Amino acid sequence: MNDTAHALDSSRTLWELVTRRAGLTPDHPVFHQDERTLSFGELRDRSERVAAGLYDMGVRPGTVVAWQLPTRVETVLLSFALARLGAVQTPVIPFHRDREVGFVLRESKAEFFAVPGLWRGFDHTEMARRLGAKGVFEAYDVLPEGDPRVLPAPPDEGTSVRWIYWTSGTTSDPKGVLHTDRSLIAGGSCLAHALRPTAADVGSIAFPYAHIGGPDYTVMLLLYGFPAVLFEQFSLPASLDGYRRHGVTVAGGSTAFYSMFLAEQRRRPESKVIPTLRLLAGGGAPKPPELHHCVEREMGVRLTHGYGMTEVPMITMGAPDDSAENLATTEGRPPEGMEIRIVDGEVRLRGEAVCQGYLDPAQTAEAFDGDGFLRTGDLGHLTDSGHLVLTGRLKDVIIRKGENISAKEIEDLLHGHPAVADVAVVGLPDTERGELVCAVVEREPGAAELTRDGMTSYLRAAGLAVHKLPERLEVVDALPRGDTLRKVLKYKLRERYSGTGPGTGSATDSRTATREP
């Protein structure tokens, strides 16, 4: 472990971490975006000037400020300016609209709301006014600035709640997750010390900075003193120029990002899609072992995957020197200070990176057990080497005729089928079985037609128990995904296919649908 990084992660607050890093390497870049570069020293100095501008507007320590901004240098500066003030900030994913944004503003009681104005064809300022938001101001190209001499002393402790993040709402409203500077530093330290980057590395942030991964990743940059490339809009192959121009060595984001990079590599098998790339890393969604092996074999880079959630930004992380088997089949090991307890198959957590709870005290009481461990709702077990293996979700277990079936087990096997680009397995209501197993497959472009008989034969040959075989297959052009880490939205699949497939039919039916979910 880098001794300097290890010393820096003892910083009490995020602002202290910024100032300590700026003192060590003030001229070294921290962010690249298009033709712009921001150094660690500029991050400190410009954030202070923005903090002074916010102070002139009436923002004080403890003031709740919501911001819904894309991944830009200005967004980082605004966030750290709020950290310098000791304000309470609540980031909002920029793709959210009236329902989600209105809920966040009401529940957080935000006194100010920073928006990008007209962005990607949508008028955020108009939406903010329509929702009756307080203190609306645009913060895209221009930020408020002032004289730092007006500022009060920065916060001197990192255990107060100064961050409200939001779980991704599916069929119900999102939950406001309460974080401190120290919990975010602890989460970022886990990521950093597992990946062990150097000052010569160049990272990338291609996901919304408003995601919990934003500060998580930035903490790693501050600890190890290397830069990252910011992508306001990520798409392939359009974004490849930014990766190549800045010499990115560490990329990733989530499983969907690995798949997209792999698809680009397959279009150009004769040369590396990003010549400088040495490592793909991320988390946020299950990683099929077959995808891991394909990335390493075809892209010629290491792939390390981790486990985190809004409530605990980083729980475990694979390390580049882990064995190939552990990297493919586990989520890595927890850092020092993260306690993992398995209770009736459920993963429970306790440690500094765990959130303080939720805005709703009733949700907090329900989420923690009597020993202070967070109930994650994830199923898994620890290996003898201390690596965590996730086997599914408590709510993602399909109960068919009284037998528990793991959706993840079937998904992992189907990912090895040459016709399958991606797959989601869900349980659908069924009068005879309670639930039936439905596999929704995103077909590999140009692949042969996939039928239920063909799928069943493949799964039988792979050793799947007969009672776990899917009764239903749906083939789609694209699985529905969220806007942040591109997770598959299974609830949308359940909504679309519930009540329309065999419950009603025979388990021997062989059928393939080609409908878009």
N, C-alpha and C positions, 0 to 999 in steps of 0.2 A: 504494500500500500504506500502511496506517496505520502511522505511525512508532513509536507505542507498541507495537503488536502485533509489529512487526518486532524491536523491542528485547527484548520478553518471550520470543520464541521462542528466544533464546539461553540461557534458563534451563537449568541443568545437570540439575535433577531436577524431577519433577512437583510435589513439595512446595515447592520454591523458586518455581515458577510460581504456585502457589496463594497463597503469602505476598506475592509481588510484586503480583499483581492485587488482593488484599485491601487492600494498602497504598494502592493507587491509588483504588479505588472500593468501600470497605468496605460501604456501605449499599445499593449497587445490587443488584437481585436476580440470582441465577444460576439458580435453579430454582423453578418453580411446579408444584404438584401438588394438584389439587382446590382446597381452600381454603387450602393452606399455601404459604408462600413462604420460601425460604432465600436470604440475601444472601451476597455474596462474603466479607464479614467473618465471618459465622456459619459458613460452610463451613470457614474456617481454624480458628476458635475451637472449634467443636464437634468437628471432626475431631481436634484435639489432645486434647480430653477423652476421646474414644473411644479414641484411641491409648493414653492412660494407663490406661484400663480394660483394654485388651488386654494391656498390659504387666503389670498386676497379675495377669492370668490366666497369664502365663508366655510371652507372645509377645515375641520378641526380634528384633533385626536378623538377617535370614537365615532365620528360622523360616518354614516353608512352611505357608500357610493357604489352604485351599480354601473357596470360598463359592459357594453355589447359591441365589441370591436374585432376586426379581423387580425390575422397574424401579421403585425407590422412592428417596425422599430418604435413607432409612436406608442403603440399599445404597451410594449415593455416599459417604456419611459413613464407612462402614466401609472402603471401598476407599481413600479418602484417608488414613484413620487408619493403615492398613497401609503406605501410601506414606510417611507421616511417620516410621514406625518403621524403614523399610528392610527390612520383611519381604518374603518371596517369596509373591506371591498367585497363585492359580490359579482364575479364575472358571469356573463351570459353568453352562451354559444351564439355566434352571429346569425345562424340559420333559423333560430327560433322566431316565432311570430306572436301575434296578439295574445293567444291563450297562455302560452308558457311565460312570455315576458310580463304580461299583466299579473300573473300569479307571483312571479319573483318580486316584482315591485311592491305588491301588496304585502306579501309575507315578510320581506326583509325590512319594510318601512324605509326604503331608500330615500334619502334627502337630495341626492344628485344622481343624474343618469347621463353617462357619456355614450354617444352614438356616432357612427361614421357618416351620417347624412345619407345621401343617395349612394348605395353600394350594391353592385351587381344587379342593378335595375329595380331595387327596392328602397323606398324612402323610409329610413329608420327614424328620422326626425318627425315625420308626419305620424308614424305609428306611436312614438313616445307621447306626442301631444294628444293623439286620439285616446290614449290610455290614461291621460291625466297625470303623467309623470312629473315629479318635481325636479327643479334644477337641471333641466335638459341642456346639454351643451355638446357641440360637435368636436370630435377629437380624432380626426383622420390625418390630415397633412399638418395642421397647426395645433399646438397645445398652448394652454395658458402658461405664461412664465412671469417670474417676478424676482425680487431681490432676496436671496436666501437669508440675509441678515434678519428678516422679519420672522423667521421660523422659530418655533419653540424647540427645545432639546428633543432629539429623536427618542423613540421608546427605548427603555433600558431593560426590558424583560420580554421574553418571547412566548409566554404561557397564556396570555390573554387571547380570546377569540378575536381575530382580525380578518378572517376569511370565511365567507359563506359560499360554498360550492353547491351545485344542484345535481342530484341523481337524474339520470335520463328517464323521464316519465314515459310509461308505456300505456297501460290502460288506466292509470291513475295519475294524480298530480305528482310532480317531482318532490323530493325531500331536500330541505336545506341542511347541508352538512357543515358542521362547525369545525374550523381548523385554526391552529395557531401558527406563528412563525416557526416554532420548534418542531411541530409535527410535519410541516412541509420540508424543513431542513433534514429531518430524520429520513423522510421518504426519499429525497434526492440523494442522500448519502448512500442509501442502500443501492440505488442504481449506479452511482458513481464508483463505489468501491468494488462492486461486482464486475463492471466492465473494464475498470482500470485503464482509462484513456490516458494520453499524454498531451503535453502542450502542442505537439506536432499534429494532433488529430484535428479534423474538421467535422462537426456534427451537422444535424439538420432537424428542423422543426417544420414538418409538413402538415401537421394537424392544427386545429384551432388553439391558439394560445390561451383562450378562455377555459380550455379543458384543464383538469387537475394536473395533466402531464406538462403544462406550461411551466409552472414554477418547479416541478419535479426535475425537468430537464435543465432549467436555468441554474438550479443549485449545483448540478454536476459541472456546468461550465465554470461557475464561480469557484468550485473546489479545486478543479484541475487546471484552470486557466487556459482553456482552448475555446475556439469560436464555433458557432453554428450558423447555418444558412437558414433564413426565414423564408417560407413560401406562403404568400398571401392566398394564392389559389394553386392547389396541387392537382395536376392531371398528367398522365403519361400518354404519349411521349413528350408533351410540351415542356414539362418541368425538368427533363433530363439535362437541358443546357445549363441550368443553374447548378446542378450537382457536378457536372463536368467542369464548368468554368471556375468554380471555387474549390475543386479538388476534394469533394466530400469523401471521408474515409469511414464514417459511421452513419448509417441511415436506418430507416425503419419507421415504426409507429405502432402497427398492429398486424395481425395475421393478414388482413386484406391488403396491406401495403406489401408484405412479402410476396403475395400472389401476383400483384401488379408488376413488381420488379421482375419476378420470374417470367411472367408472360412476355415482357419486353426483351428479356435475355433470349427467350426461345425464338423471337423474331430475328435476332442477330446472333446465332450460336457461334459464329466465327470469331467474335471479339467481345470483350467484357463491356456490358452495357454502361457501367460507370468504372472507368479504368482504375481510379484510385481507391475504390471501395474495398475495405477489408472485413467489415462487420455489419450485419443486419441485426438490430436489436429492437425489442418492443414488448408489448403486452396488451392487456385490455380485452382479449378474446382468446378462446381456445386455439391451440396450435396442433394440427394433425401431425403425427410423426412423419408421415409420407411427405408432407410439404417441407419439413425440415431437411430430409434427406435430398429431395430434389433441388432445393436452394443451394445446399453445400456442394452437391455434385455438378450442377449445371452452371451456377454462378461463380463457383470457386471462392466463396467467402464463408466465414463463420456465421452461424445464426444462433443467437442467444435470446431466449424468451423469458419473460417474467410474469408475475402475478400481482395485480394491484386493483384497486377500485377507488371510487370517489372518497369513500370513508377512510381508506388506507392507501395512499398513493403508490407505495411500493412495499410489497410483503416479502416476496422472494424474487431472485433473479439468477438466471443461468450465467455462469462465468466462462470466458473464452477458453480456459484450460480444463473445463469439465470434460468428461468422456462423451463420445458421440452418443452413446446410449442415454446418458442422463440428459443431454441437451435435447434429444429427440422426444423423450417420453416423460420428462418432469418439467416443473416450473422453476427449478433451481432451488437454492437454499436461502433461508432467512438470514439477515444480518444479525450481528450481536445486538441484543436488546429487544428483538422481536420474538415473543413467545407464541408458539403455535400449539394448540390443544385440539385433539380430535375427540369429539363427543358424539357418540352414535353415528359416526361417519361424517359429521359436519365439522368443517374447519372453523375454529374460533381463534381470535387474536387478542393479544394484549401487548402494548409497547408504546413508545413515544410517538411513533408515526400514526397511531390510531387517532381518529378524530375525537372531539370532545362530546359528540352526540349530534342531535338534530335540533333545529329550531323548535320543533314540537316536542315538549318534554315527554309526552306519552310515547312517541316513537323512540325516544332515547331509552326509556324504561324497558321497552319491548326488545330493543336491539342488544342489550348487554345482559349477560347472565350474572348470577350472584357473586362471582369472583372477579367481575370487571372485564370479562372477555367479550369481545364483539362477536355476535353470531353472524357469520358471513352468508349463510344459505348455500355455500358451496360444499360439495362432497369430495373427500379425498383421504389420502393417508401419507404418512412419512416413511421413507425407506430407511434402511439401516445406516445409510450415509448421511441422513438428514435432509435429503431432497424431498420436495413436496410433489405428489402426484395428484392431480385433480381428476375426478371421475365423473363429474356432472354437477347439476344444481338440484337442490331439494325439490324445487318446483319444475325441474326438467326431467324428473323421473316419470316414466310412463308406467302406469299400473294396468296391466293387461291380465284379466282373469285372476287378479290377486297376486300376480308376479311382478316384481319391480324390474323395469328394463331401463338401462342407461342410454339416453339418446346419444351421448358422446361416444360410447363404444361403437355404435353403428356408424356414426359419422366418420370416425377415424378409419374404419375399414373401407368405407365407400370412397374416401379421399384417394385411395390407391387404385381405383378403377380408371382406366385410361380415358373413359368418356366423361368423367366427372371433373368439372372445374371447381365447384364448391357444392356443399350440401348442407341442409338443415333437416334434422329429424324431429318431428313433433308428435304429440299424442292428440288424437281427435276423439270426441265423445262417440261412444258406440253402445247400443242397447244390449248387445250380447256379451261384449267383452269388458265393458266399463270404458276402456280406451283402446283404440287401435293405433298401430304404428304407421306413420306416414313419412316417407322420405321425399323431400322436395329438392330436386337436383338442378343445378345450373350447369348446363352441358358444356364441355370443352369445345371451342369453335372448331368446326371441321370434323368432329368425332362422329363415329357411327351412331345410329339410333340406339337409345337405351330403353329396353323394355323391362317390365317387372320380372318376367321369367329370367331374363339375363342378369338382372340385379340379384335375384334370389340365388341363382346358381353361383354367382361370384361370392356372395356372402357365405353360402354353405361351404364353398371350397376354402374360404378364409377361416372357417371354424366357428362361425357364429351359431349359437344354439338355435334350434328350430323355433322355439317359442318367441324368439326375439326378431324373427324375420318380418320386415315391413309388409303389411297387407296392402299398402297403397303406394304408388309412385306418381309423383307429379314432376314434369320436366318444364322448366321455365327459362326464359331468356336471361333474367337477372333476379337474384334474390333481393328482397327489400332490405335496405341498410340504413343505419343512422348516419348523421352528418358529421360525427366527430371522428371516431376510430373505425367507422365503416362496419360496425357490428351488424350481424344479421338480426332483423327484428322478427323474432319468432311469433310474437303475439299477432302480427299481421297475417302470418301464414295460418295460424289457428283460426283467426276471424274469417279468412277467405274460404278455408276448406272444411270448417266444422259444419256438420249436418248435410254435406253433399256427397260423402263417399261411403264406402260400404259400411254400413251398420245395419243395414239395408243391403249389403252385398256379401258375396262369398269371399273368404280368404284365399280362394283359388283364382279369383279374378286376375287377369293379366291386362293391365291397362296403363297407358301413358298419356298424360295430358300435356299440352304445349301452351298452356295459358300463362300470361304474365300475372304474378301475385299482386 
